[in-house]
Amino acid sequence: MNKVMDRLTPPQILTMGFLLIIIVGAFLLTLPLAQSPGQHVSYLDALFTAVSATAITGLTVVNTATTWSLFGQVVILVMIEIGALGFMTFAVLLLTLTKQRLDLKARLLAQQALNLQNLSDVRTMLTYVFSLSAIIQLIGMVLLAVDFVPRFGWAQGLYYSLAHSISAFGNAGFTFFSAPMSQFKGDPYVLLVLMFLISAGSLGFLVWRDLLSWKSRHRRLSLHTRMALATSGWLIAGGFFGFMLTEKFLAGMSSLDVFHRIIDNLFLAIVPRTAGLEVIPMSSLSAGGLIIVMTLMFVGGTPGSTSGGIKTTTLGILWLQSMAALRGQEQVNFGDRQISQSNIIKAMMLAVISIAFVLFVSLILSITETVPKGYGLEYITFEVISAFSTTGFSLGLTPHLSAVGKVIIMLVMFIGRVGLYTVMFSVLNIRDRPTHYRYPTEEIIIG
């Protein structure tokens, strides 16, 4: 067994780790103990739920509150936690508690999982990730309990507070209420707490470490943090003002006063950062609103966070590259620093492959699935982007997926969580093969 593990690369081990979690979780969900009385869930539906939970997506083919028992819901919450923080975090925590030394293989795995640039602070960073996430989720639980306990009672209120704190921080999109999340539309307190948890999870642990150690770092943030914060700020502001324009006459929104409309639109701008908590039904949005949601979902959060998507830093680099090209500049600068050419190429490759992947899967699903009357291609494309970015929003396709469609969406969710690069470097066995020669340069006409 050790010889087999030695032959595997870190991306391959990470991929297999997530697969193992999904298989174990699906097995537990098929047990009668995990299902509510009178429910009988097929293995395919249990597997779909396990993939969605581990991929912290939130797309479901069955109702979470009524289908799964308390044990089943706890299994889902554990998978969300592991999927959000990464199984390597828990593996390193176990090694730390048992006072075992981290070998080079484990450090490389942790470095790959958290997008760290060096191996020197792997154990410290992983401990920091676990501690910070536990503190934020505990704060979220207490804040939600202020509203949920009077509303649902002590036992149910505390459970709902814990479950939705985990789901919101993990950007998972799972809800555990019998009633839809739209019951909180116009409730500024609950929405603000959820926005805090979603934003905290989507910022990324490297950004949080930078922010919390700002003074000790001579009041200077890293380039990664500045890029992530700047892009996130522009996305939230753009989404907010976009929804204020497109959803002016949204059903139930026009009757609210200005303050409640602002809160609801701000929540609508933040939640597509792969959180997927559907307080405002996506089917009620205008065509312009759906375009904004799909754009925000596709971008997602920050690298090293609980979010999916191509990430804010990728968008930031591509925007800076475009602006530099329009000005006739060869160098791409940001924050008194020059972005490396390898960074720019990597961002462009990720964006192009992601777009091609979404289009290809949309084409396949347009063949295997039926689009209801009143909808167009957005019915399928929206779902694919939601699965790829691990958001969990739906226009209604997921509960009606065919068996083939379920397998395809499961694959998309898995790739979205593990990452395209990890899949390419593990499953497809792509390797970096540097060439030792160059061809003559020649220009091609563009535009």
Solvent accessible surface area in square Angstrom, and as a share of the most:
residue,aa,sasa,rsa
1,M,175,0.78
2,N,118,0.61
3,K,153,0.65
4,V,74,0.42
5,M,63,0.28
6,D,106,0.55
7,R,180,0.66
8,L,33,0.16
9,T,36,0.21
10,P,28,0.18
11,P,15,0.09
12,Q,35,0.16
13,I,13,0.06
14,L,10,0.05
15,T,6,0.04
16,M,97,0.43
17,G,12,0.12
18,F,16,0.07
19,L,78,0.39
20,L,112,0.56
21,I,27,0.14
22,I,7,0.04
23,I,96,0.49
24,V,74,0.43
25,G,3,0.03
26,A,0,0.00
27,F,120,0.50
28,L,51,0.25
29,L,0,0.00
30,T,42,0.24
31,L,55,0.27
32,P,116,0.73
33,L,118,0.59
34,A,0,0.00
35,Q,17,0.07
36,S,21,0.14
37,P,133,0.84
38,G,89,0.86
39,Q,79,0.35
40,H,169,0.75
41,V,12,0.07
42,S,54,0.35
43,Y,117,0.44
44,L,51,0.25
45,D,23,0.12
46,A,0,0.00
47,L,39,0.19
48,F,0,0.00
49,T,1,0.00
50,A,0,0.00
51,V,8,0.05
52,S,0,0.00
53,A,0,0.00
54,T,1,0.01
55,A,3,0.02
56,I,0,0.00
57,T,0,0.00
58,G,9,0.09
59,L,3,0.01
60,T,36,0.21
61,V,21,0.12
62,V,34,0.19
63,N,80,0.41
64,T,11,0.06
65,A,19,0.15
66,T,71,0.41
67,T,7,0.04
68,W,3,0.01
69,S,26,0.17
70,L,116,0.58
71,F,72,0.30
72,G,0,0.00
73,Q,16,0.07
74,V,66,0.38
75,V,13,0.08
76,I,0,0.00
77,L,11,0.06
78,V,76,0.43
79,M,7,0.03
80,I,0,0.00
81,E,34,0.15
82,I,36,0.18
83,G,0,0.00
84,A,5,0.04
85,L,10,0.05
86,G,9,0.08
87,F,37,0.15
88,M,9,0.04
89,T,3,0.01
90,F,58,0.24
91,A,37,0.29
92,V,1,0.01
93,L,46,0.23
94,L,112,0.56
95,L,45,0.22
96,T,49,0.28
97,L,125,0.62
98,T,71,0.41
99,K,188,0.80
100,Q,96,0.43
101,R,196,0.71
102,L,2,0.01
103,D,72,0.37
104,L,115,0.57
105,K,59,0.25
106,A,14,0.11
107,R,66,0.24
108,L,60,0.30
109,L,14,0.07
110,A,0,0.00
111,Q,38,0.17
112,Q,70,0.31
113,A,38,0.30
114,L,11,0.05
115,N,82,0.42
116,L,16,0.08
117,Q,172,0.77
118,N,79,0.40
119,L,50,0.25
120,S,100,0.64
121,D,36,0.18
122,V,0,0.00
123,R,69,0.25
124,T,94,0.54
125,M,2,0.01
126,L,3,0.02
127,T,63,0.36
128,Y,52,0.20
129,V,0,0.00
130,F,62,0.26
131,S,50,0.32
132,L,19,0.09
133,S,1,0.01
134,A,50,0.39
135,I,98,0.50
136,I,9,0.05
137,Q,14,0.06
138,L,109,0.54
139,I,78,0.40
140,G,0,0.00
141,M,42,0.19
142,V,87,0.50
143,L,63,0.31
144,L,0,0.00
145,A,15,0.11
146,V,93,0.53
147,D,28,0.15
148,F,2,0.01
149,V,18,0.11
150,P,110,0.69
151,R,104,0.38
152,F,64,0.27
153,G,34,0.32
154,W,184,0.65
155,A,88,0.68
156,Q,87,0.39
157,G,0,0.00
158,L,68,0.34
159,Y,42,0.16
160,Y,16,0.06
161,S,0,0.00
162,L,71,0.35
163,A,0,0.00
164,H,2,0.01
165,S,0,0.00
166,I,19,0.10
167,S,0,0.00
168,A,0,0.00
169,F,2,0.01
170,G,1,0.01
171,N,0,0.00
172,A,0,0.00
173,G,9,0.09
174,F,2,0.01
175,T,39,0.23
176,F,3,0.01
177,F,12,0.05
178,S,86,0.56
179,A,50,0.39
180,P,95,0.60
181,M,11,0.05
182,S,39,0.25
183,Q,66,0.29
184,F,0,0.00
185,K,64,0.27
186,G,19,0.18
187,D,28,0.14
188,P,34,0.21
189,Y,82,0.31
190,V,0,0.00
191,L,1,0.00
192,L,83,0.41
193,V,10,0.05
194,L,2,0.01
195,M,10,0.04
196,F,77,0.32
197,L,0,0.00
198,I,0,0.00
199,S,34,0.22
200,A,4,0.03
201,G,2,0.02
202,S,6,0.04
203,L,31,0.15
204,G,1,0.01
205,F,9,0.04
206,L,28,0.14
207,V,0,0.00
208,W,48,0.17
209,R,74,0.27
210,D,8,0.04
211,L,61,0.30
212,L,111,0.55
213,S,33,0.21
214,W,97,0.34
215,K,148,0.63
216,S,87,0.56
217,R,100,0.37
218,H,166,0.74
219,R,146,0.53
220,R,110,0.40
221,L,34,0.17
222,S,36,0.23
223,L,46,0.23
224,H,56,0.25
225,T,1,0.00
226,R,60,0.22
227,M,11,0.05
228,A,0,0.00
229,L,58,0.29
230,A,42,0.32
231,T,14,0.08
232,S,9,0.06
233,G,39,0.37
234,W,198,0.69
235,L,21,0.11
236,I,40,0.20
237,A,39,0.31
238,G,44,0.43
239,G,2,0.02
240,F,28,0.12
241,F,130,0.54
242,G,15,0.14
243,F,0,0.00
244,M,53,0.24
245,L,146,0.73
246,T,48,0.28
247,E,3,0.01
248,K,107,0.45
249,F,165,0.69
250,L,11,0.06
251,A,79,0.62
252,G,39,0.38
253,M,0,0.00
254,S,71,0.46
255,S,98,0.63
256,L,48,0.24
257,D,82,0.42
258,V,112,0.65
259,F,109,0.45
260,H,49,0.22
261,R,40,0.14
262,I,66,0.33
263,I,13,0.06
264,D,2,0.01
265,N,0,0.00
266,L,51,0.25
267,F,3,0.01
268,L,2,0.01
269,A,0,0.00
270,I,13,0.07
271,V,1,0.01
272,P,0,0.00
273,R,6,0.02
274,T,0,0.00
275,A,1,0.01
276,G,5,0.04
277,L,1,0.00
278,E,56,0.25
279,V,2,0.01
280,I,5,0.03
281,P,51,0.32
282,M,1,0.00
283,S,73,0.47
284,S,48,0.31
285,L,13,0.07
286,S,45,0.29
287,A,77,0.60
288,G,27,0.26
289,G,0,0.00
290,L,20,0.10
291,I,109,0.55
292,I,35,0.18
293,V,0,0.00
294,M,31,0.14
295,T,72,0.42
296,L,6,0.03
297,M,0,0.00
298,F,32,0.13
299,V,5,0.03
300,G,0,0.00
301,G,0,0.00
302,T,0,0.00
303,P,25,0.16
304,G,13,0.12
305,S,9,0.06
306,T,0,0.00
307,S,4,0.02
308,G,3,0.03
309,G,13,0.12
310,I,8,0.04
311,K,40,0.17
312,T,0,0.00
313,T,17,0.10
314,T,12,0.07
315,L,56,0.28
316,G,7,0.07
317,I,18,0.09
318,L,39,0.19
319,W,151,0.53
320,L,37,0.18
321,Q,51,0.22
322,S,52,0.33
323,M,45,0.20
324,A,4,0.03
325,A,62,0.48
326,L,141,0.70
327,R,158,0.58
328,G,67,0.64
329,Q,89,0.40
330,E,170,0.76
331,Q,98,0.44
332,V,3,0.02
333,N,84,0.43
334,F,47,0.20
335,G,28,0.27
336,D,131,0.68
337,R,119,0.44
338,Q,105,0.47
339,I,11,0.05
340,S,55,0.36
341,Q,112,0.50
342,S,79,0.51
343,N,67,0.34
344,I,3,0.02
345,I,100,0.51
346,K,105,0.44
347,A,7,0.05
348,M,94,0.42
349,M,79,0.35
350,L,28,0.14
351,A,10,0.08
352,V,97,0.56
353,I,51,0.26
354,S,0,0.00
355,I,87,0.44
356,A,55,0.43
357,F,36,0.15
358,V,8,0.04
359,L,112,0.56
360,F,121,0.50
361,V,8,0.05
362,S,6,0.04
363,L,106,0.53
364,I,52,0.26
365,L,0,0.00
366,S,48,0.31
367,I,129,0.65
368,T,49,0.28
369,E,17,0.07
370,T,119,0.69
371,V,54,0.31
372,P,54,0.34
373,K,204,0.86
374,G,85,0.82
375,Y,79,0.30
376,G,33,0.31
377,L,116,0.58
378,E,55,0.25
379,Y,11,0.04
380,I,1,0.00
381,T,26,0.15
382,F,0,0.00
383,E,0,0.00
384,V,0,0.00
385,I,17,0.09
386,S,0,0.00
387,A,0,0.00
388,F,9,0.04
389,S,0,0.00
390,T,0,0.00
391,T,0,0.00
392,G,11,0.11
393,F,1,0.00
394,S,26,0.17
395,L,11,0.06
396,G,26,0.25
397,L,3,0.02
398,T,1,0.00
399,P,74,0.47
400,H,142,0.63
401,L,11,0.06
402,S,45,0.29
403,A,60,0.47
404,V,85,0.49
405,G,0,0.00
406,K,29,0.12
407,V,81,0.47
408,I,28,0.14
409,I,0,0.00
410,M,15,0.07
411,L,102,0.51
412,V,1,0.00
413,M,0,0.00
414,F,23,0.09
415,I,16,0.08
416,G,12,0.12
417,R,45,0.16
418,V,18,0.10
419,G,24,0.23
420,L,15,0.08
421,Y,40,0.15
422,T,14,0.08
423,V,14,0.08
424,M,21,0.09
425,F,73,0.30
426,S,7,0.04
427,V,97,0.56
428,L,111,0.55
429,N,80,0.41
430,I,70,0.36
431,R,90,0.33
432,D,122,0.63
433,R,179,0.65
434,P,98,0.62
435,T,93,0.54
436,H,173,0.77
437,Y,137,0.52
438,R,233,0.85
439,Y,174,0.66
440,P,127,0.80
441,T,131,0.76
442,E,154,0.69
443,E,153,0.69
444,I,142,0.72
445,I,168,0.85
446,I,161,0.82
447,G,120,1.15
